[in-house]
């Protein structure tokens, strides 16, 4: 059994950690157009014109609340097909392919975009909002709302 005096301090190479994280973020950003194209092709083949994704977070957790597919103005079911998504390895050194149902790919892309645009969106008072995956336009838009508590304090002395 090790005694506390036997423990040696661990040197953490923060520069290396941050470099790996930056490589992961860069690789993920480079893969986004490829994964978006694969998703939009599957949605278009199923007659889906748009997908609305609602999210909500706070208190250090957050989640996708709903995913709604539309064919024009009519609610539609997401295709049940699985599609391949190319994902960055955690250290940014390469990629791996993951085959997932369309709904899971939508959720993964939404989380990835949300984290890239608003890191920490789920912390403290959190945030909520909506993604619009517009298949015809080939675009994904985000409406993001931060929550915060404001305090105005006054002190008077006469």
VOTOR-842085 format. One record per residue: residue number from 1; residue in one letter; x, y, z of N, C-alpha, C in turn. Coordinates in steps of 0.02 Angstrom, whole numbers. Atoms other than C-alpha are relative to their C-alpha. Example, Ala and Ser with C-alpha at 12.3 -4.5 7.8 and 13.67 -1.06 7.14 Angstrom:
2
i_aa_neast_nnorth_nup_caeast_canorth_caup_ceast_cnorth_cup
1_A_45_-59_0_615_-225_390_45_60_0
2_S_-42_-59_-3_684_-53_357_-39_55_37
END
This chain:
158
i_aa_neast_nnorth_nup_caeast_canorth_caup_ceast_cnorth_cup
1_X_42_-58_0_0_0_0_45_62_0
2_X_-39_-62_4_66_172_-46_-20_46_57
3_X_12_-50_-52_83_301_90_2_68_-33
4_X_4_-66_30_47_483_58_68_30_-15
5_X_-66_-28_14_231_525_70_33_-34_-60
6_X_-28_35_58_265_398_-70_-28_26_-66
7_X_31_-25_62_152_486_-194_40_57_-29
8_X_-38_-52_35_241_591_-322_-49_45_-37
9_X_44_-44_38_163_744_-400_1_-20_-74
10_X_7_16_70_100_714_-575_4_64_-40
11_X_-4_-58_44_154_837_-707_-50_-10_-56
12_X_50_2_54_11_874_-825_23_47_-55
13_X_-22_-39_57_60_933_-997_-62_33_-31
14_X_61_-34_23_-82_1058_-1023_5_22_-72
15_X_-8_-19_70_-9_1117_-1189_-17_-59_-46
16_X_14_60_41_-18_939_-1257_-75_-16_2
17_X_72_13_-6_-195_917_-1191_-40_49_-43
18_X_35_-51_39_-253_1080_-1269_13_-10_-75
19_X_-15_12_70_-165_1036_-1433_-42_-58_-27
20_X_42_57_21_-257_868_-1441_-73_22_-6
21_X_69_-24_3_-421_955_-1403_-11_45_-62
22_X_4_-43_60_-389_1086_-1539_-1_-43_-63
23_X_-1_45_58_-349_946_-1662_-67_-35_-7
24_X_67_31_2_-512_858_-1615_-52_48_-27
25_X_49_-50_23_-613_1018_-1639_9_15_-74
26_X_-13_-14_71_-529_1054_-1807_-23_-58_-44
27_X_21_58_38_-558_876_-1868_-76_-6_-2
28_X_73_2_-3_-740_880_-1810_-31_52_-47
29_X_26_-54_44_-769_1046_-1900_9_-18_-73
30_X_-13_20_69_-691_976_-2059_-48_-55_-23
31_X_45_56_17_-805_823_-2052_-73_21_-3
32_X_69_-21_-3_-965_922_-2022_-33_3_-69
33_X_33_-2_66_-1001_958_-2208_-12_-70_-29
34_X_8_68_26_-976_774_-2252_-59_-35_35
35_X_54_31_-37_-1092_713_-2114_-67_33_-14
36_X_62_-37_16_-1220_849_-2152_-27_-22_-68
37_X_21_22_67_-1224_797_-2336_-31_-69_3
38_X_27_68_-6_-1250_613_-2291_-69_1_32
39_X_64_-5_-34_-1391_660_-2172_-52_30_-46
40_X_48_-34_42_-1476_779_-2293_-21_-44_-60
41_X_18_46_54_-1469_649_-2433_-51_-52_24
42_X_47_49_-29_-1557_521_-2320_-68_33_13
43_X_63_-35_-13_-1688_651_-2268_-37_15_-65
44_X_31_-16_65_-1721_706_-2448_-29_-63_-32
45_X_25_63_28_-1739_525_-2505_-64_-23_33
46_X_60_19_-37_-1873_502_-2371_-55_52_-6
47_X_51_-52_10_-1967_659_-2426_-4_50_57
48_X_-2_-48_-56_-1919_758_-2270_27_66_-26
49_X_-23_-66_22_-1905_944_-2306_35_39_55
50_X_-33_-34_-55_-1854_1003_-2133_-6_-40_64
51_X_1_31_-66_-1816_947_-1957_11_55_51
52_X_-6_-48_-54_-1840_1051_-1800_23_-38_62
53_X_-29_32_-60_-1734_1006_-1649_-2_51_56
54_X_2_-44_-60_-1772_1085_-1479_45_-27_54
55_X_-45_20_-54_-1646_1084_-1338_-13_45_60
56_X_7_-39_-62_-1646_1143_-1157_52_-25_49
57_X_-51_19_-49_-1513_1145_-1023_4_50_56
58_X_-11_-42_-59_-1471_1214_-853_22_-44_57
59_X_-23_37_-58_-1395_1164_-688_52_-52_-16
60_X_-55_42_22_-1248_1083_-777_-21_-63_-37
61_X_20_55_45_-1349_964_-885_-47_29_-53
62_X_43_-23_54_-1442_981_-1047_-15_-57_-47
63_X_21_54_44_-1529_878_-1177_-40_26_-59
64_X_45_-12_56_-1618_873_-1342_-69_-18_26
65_X_68_10_-25_-1802_892_-1297_-44_-34_-52
66_X_43_30_51_-1880_846_-1464_33_7_-68
67_X_-20_-2_70_-1846_809_-1647_-64_-11_-40
68_X_61_4_40_-1988_844_-1768_17_7_-74
69_X_-11_0_72_-1979_800_-1952_-62_25_-35
70_X_56_-26_40_-2087_888_-2081_11_-15_-74
71_X_2_6_73_-2133_850_-2261_-45_58_-22
72_X_38_-62_11_-2184_1025_-2313_-23_25_68
73_X_28_-22_-64_-2300_1081_-2173_-29_-58_40
74_X_30_59_-31_-2353_903_-2128_51_-38_43
75_X_-45_41_-40_-2274_809_-1983_14_-67_-34
76_X_-20_62_33_-2179_657_-2045_45_-40_47
77_X_-44_44_-39_-2084_510_-1974_70_3_-29
78_X_-69_4_24_-1896_509_-1983_11_-69_-32
79_X_-16_66_29_-1826_371_-2094_32_-44_53
80_X_-28_47_-48_-1778_215_-1998_69_-25_-22
81_X_-65_21_26_-1622_190_-2105_56_22_46
82_X_-61_-20_-34_-1451_194_-2027_47_30_-52
83_X_-49_-30_46_-1319_305_-2106_68_4_35
84_X_-67_-4_-27_-1132_316_-2084_18_72_16
85_X_-24_-65_-22_-1061_462_-1988_74_-7_14
86_X_-72_2_-11_-875_499_-1988_15_44_61
87_X_-13_-35_-63_-816_550_-1814_75_8_11
88_X_-70_-10_-19_-652_624_-1755_17_-42_60
89_X_-24_34_-60_-551_520_-1634_11_52_54
90_X_-5_-50_-54_-543_604_-1463_65_41_0
91_X_-63_-37_0_-360_652_-1487_10_39_-65
92_X_-5_-37_63_-394_723_-1662_47_-31_-50
93_X_-51_30_44_-269_603_-1741_-29_-34_-62
94_X_29_35_57_-391_522_-1860_-76_-2_7
95_X_72_6_-1_-569_467_-1888_-21_-73_9
96_X_31_65_0_-685_321_-1863_-70_8_-28
97_X_67_-2_28_-849_278_-1947_-47_-34_48
98_X_51_27_-45_-1004_250_-1844_-66_0_-38
99_X_65_5_34_-1168_189_-1918_-54_7_52
100_X_52_-17_-49_-1319_262_-1829_-66_11_-36
101_X_65_-19_28_-1506_284_-1858_-1_76_-14
102_X_4_-70_20_-1551_451_-1939_-13_45_59
103_X_16_-42_-59_-1625_520_-1777_61_10_44
104_X_-60_-6_-41_-1463_484_-1684_52_45_-33
105_X_-46_-44_36_-1361_571_-1820_-21_72_8
106_X_26_-68_-10_-1473_724_-1807_19_25_70
107_X_-15_-18_-69_-1450_726_-1619_75_12_9
108_X_-72_-8_-5_-1261_703_-1633_24_66_-32
109_X_-20_-62_33_-1243_845_-1758_-24_62_39
110_X_25_-56_-39_-1353_959_-1653_43_13_61
111_X_-43_-9_-59_-1249_928_-1496_68_27_-21
112_X_-65_-22_23_-1088_952_-1594_-1_74_-19
113_X_6_-70_20_-1145_1117_-1670_-13_46_60
114_X_16_-39_-60_-1217_1179_-1506_62_10_43
115_X_-60_-5_-41_-1057_1142_-1412_53_44_-33
116_X_-49_-42_36_-951_1224_-1548_-19_74_4
117_X_23_-70_2_-1058_1382_-1553_-7_30_70
118_X_14_-25_-67_-1100_1396_-1368_24_-51_52
119_X_-24_47_-50_-985_1291_-1259_-25_18_70
120_X_26_-12_-67_-1056_1270_-1085_-73_22_0
121_X_70_-21_6_-1234_1302_-1145_-44_-29_54
122_X_40_34_-51_-1298_1184_-1011_17_21_71
123_X_-23_-18_-66_-1207_1264_-865_-40_56_32
124_X_32_-52_-39_-1279_1373_-728_-74_7_-19
125_X_71_-9_18_-1446_1448_-785_-16_-30_-67
126_X_9_37_62_-1419_1364_-953_-25_40_-58
127_X_24_-29_62_-1492_1395_-1122_-52_-46_-30
128_X_49_39_36_-1630_1337_-1235_-4_27_-71
129_X_6_-25_68_-1669_1351_-1418_-21_-54_-48
130_X_26_41_53_-1703_1271_-1583_47_0_-60
131_X_-34_8_63_-1611_1205_-1734_-52_-10_-55
132_X_40_16_59_-1690_1205_-1906_47_-30_-52
133_X_-36_35_53_-1618_1077_-2026_-44_8_-63
134_X_39_-16_61_-1681_1146_-2194_31_-41_-57
135_X_-27_46_49_-1656_1004_-2317_5_32_-69
136_X_0_-31_67_-1703_1102_-2474_56_52_-7
137_X_-52_-52_2_-1584_1245_-2431_69_-30_16
138_X_-64_30_-19_-1449_1125_-2369_33_35_59
139_X_-29_-40_-55_-1429_1226_-2210_-27_-23_68
140_X_20_10_-69_-1437_1210_-2023_6_67_35
141_X_-2_-64_-36_-1484_1364_-1922_-16_-13_73
142_X_8_7_-72_-1483_1389_-1735_-27_65_29
143_X_26_-54_-41_-1589_1503_-1626_17_-19_72
144_X_-27_17_-67_-1501_1506_-1456_-18_55_49
145_X_20_-47_-52_-1562_1588_-1296_35_-17_65
146_X_-33_10_-65_-1451_1606_-1142_-46_24_55
147_X_35_-21_-60_-1530_1615_-971_51_28_48
148_X_-44_-25_-52_-1453_1718_-833_-42_37_51
149_X_32_-37_-53_-1501_1796_-669_34_68_4
150_X_-28_-67_-6_-1478_1983_-659_-16_27_69
151_X_9_-30_-65_-1457_2075_-497_19_74_-6
152_X_-16_-71_-4_-1466_2262_-477_-2_19_73
153_X_-4_-17_-70_-1408_2323_-309_11_75_8
154_X_-7_-72_-14_-1420_2497_-236_17_9_74
155_X_-16_-17_-68_-1349_2572_-81_-4_76_6
156_X_9_-73_-8_-1395_2744_-17_19_19_72
157_X_-16_-26_-67_-1331_2845_126_-9_77_-3
158_X_11_-72_-2_-1386_3020_175_27_29_63
END
